[in-house]
Amino acid sequence: MKFINSGLIYTNSLLYRLFTFVQQNLKRYNMATKSKIALVTGGSRGLGKNMALKLAAKGIDVIITYNSKKDEALQVAAEIEKNGNRAAALQLNAGDIGSFTTFFESLAGILKSKFDADRFDYLVNNAGIGLGAAFKDTTVEQFDELMNVQFRGVYFLTQKALNYLNDGGGIINISSGLARFTAPGYSAYASMKGAIETITRYMAKELGARGIKVNVVAPGAIATDFAGGVIRDNPQYNANVKAVTTLGRVGEPDDIGGVVAFLCTEDARWITAQRIEASGGMNL
Ligand SMILES: NC(=O)c1ccc[n+]([C@@H]2O[C@H](COP(=O)([O-])OP(=O)(O)OC[C@H]3O[C@@H](n4cnc5c(N)ncnc54)[C@H](OP(=O)(O)O)[C@@H]3O)[C@@H](O)[C@H]2O)c1
């Protein structure tokens, strides 16, 4: 009897030790594999949508923003969730700096309720609008609208995002090939993208102490709704772009999303303050 009892005690303590071991390692595994979270502005369509899908394909959870196209944004989020990642869509007017405090309050709520997190890891400043107008014709109103969305908004959204961004994370700003080469009609737009490239270096320098990498991706002409869809829908414009592109075609959103997703991985951990142009070699 004594022999049986001590055998049972031994088995119980073995089971208990096994249970504790599994529990501790499961916890460690969950912590180690907890998905990173990216916030992509303008993720309802075009380049931002492709970035969101490519990020999710790398196992990164994604929060996208939209300005007006809520249904499209919800569809992108649903597609990501269908493939097993977590996703959410939030409204944001990137040109309305006054709304940013409320935006980040909503973001904090979503992070807690849906992602079981207080912070996120990557910010992709993608949302944007285009303007094709000759230098001599560009109005103050056009300039200001562009400035608000393309530069002022990015500057102050990122500033506010710093309170929610994990150390060791990253910021990817979206510029344009037009900041390197020159095409008539884009003086205001290209100047603001030039400013994005400059602020990228300053962000990288000042945020390096927190381990935050900051890079800029500069797409060439890509067939999206951008600038009224001219690159995609206007055969003459499309042919002109093709003629000056070394790889011999107009860019597609699929040419860009993966570059941004790569910058949000461990393999890109030593890259910061860099400008990566993805233009198929436009205007070399
Ligand atoms: N396509 C190109 O040839 C090209 C080349 C170089 C750089 N880029 C840059 O790439 C980025 C994305 O361009 P895209 O081609 O994907 O353009 P797009 O197809 O027109 O999509 C624009 C995205 O930005 C959002 N957006 C527009 N205005 C906004 C605002 N005021 N506040 C917040 N979100 C706003 C839109 O939201 P809604 O859907 O809700 O309207 C949409 O998600 C832009 O920064 C653009 O400058 C584009």
The ligand as an ORCA input file, in Angstrom:
! r2SCAN-3c Opt
* xyz 0 1
  N       0.263     55.775    -58.159
  C       1.402     56.364    -58.422
  O       1.812     56.505    -59.579
  C       2.271     56.854    -57.310
  C       3.629     57.076    -57.583
  C       4.459     57.524    -56.578
  C       3.949     57.742    -55.329
  N       2.635     57.531    -55.075
  C       2.160     57.789    -53.728
  O       1.628     56.587    -53.202
  C       0.598     56.886    -52.259
  C      -0.647     56.101    -52.601
  O      -1.046     56.400    -53.903
  P      -2.054     55.471    -54.728
  O      -1.544     55.390    -56.091
  O      -2.345     54.233    -53.988
  O      -3.351     56.413    -54.720
  P      -4.917     56.021    -54.755
  O      -5.125     54.736    -55.480
  O      -5.597     57.242    -55.243
  O      -5.278     55.768    -53.209
  C      -5.164     56.836    -52.305
  C      -5.367     56.329    -50.894
  O      -5.150     57.443    -50.018
  C      -6.344     57.706    -49.280
  N      -6.515     59.145    -49.132
  C      -6.702     60.077    -50.096
  N      -6.849     61.299    -49.548
  C      -6.764     61.125    -48.212
  C      -6.860     61.982    -47.100
  N      -7.082     63.304    -47.223
  N      -6.729     61.463    -45.865
  C      -6.514     60.142    -45.706
  N      -6.449     59.268    -46.703
  C      -6.560     59.755    -47.950
  C      -7.474     57.085    -50.076
  O      -8.566     56.813    -49.197
  P     -10.074     56.625    -49.794
  O     -10.032     55.369    -50.612
  O     -10.939     56.496    -48.602
  O     -10.362     57.824    -50.617
  C      -6.779     55.844    -50.631
  O      -6.742     54.829    -49.667
  C       0.429     58.400    -52.289
  O       1.155     58.980    -51.229
  C       1.061     58.803    -53.607
  O       1.546     60.121    -53.566
  C       1.789     57.082    -56.033
*
